Amino acid sequence: MRTTLTLDDDVADFLKDQSRLHNKPFKQVVNEVLRRGMTSSSKSPEPLPFKIVPNRSGLAPGIDPHKLNQLNDQLDAEDFAEESVQ
């Protein structure tokens, strides 16, 4: 089938370069590139399995995990006191 197609300059340059590099007619290169584009979009690659890598982390030295609730209560009390003053 014969048709007129307007290509962007970069696309046309790429196709011309491929035509020269592989010593193939321009028409053949255009058809090959279009076919590759059509088949690659229809085949979606198999997704890689989702994997979680655990990270061992702990509290910094000197922090007592049993006092974290106490700190949270203290911060809540301070926030409440600030709100009640306003």
Beta strands, then each sheet from edge to edge (+ up, - down):
end
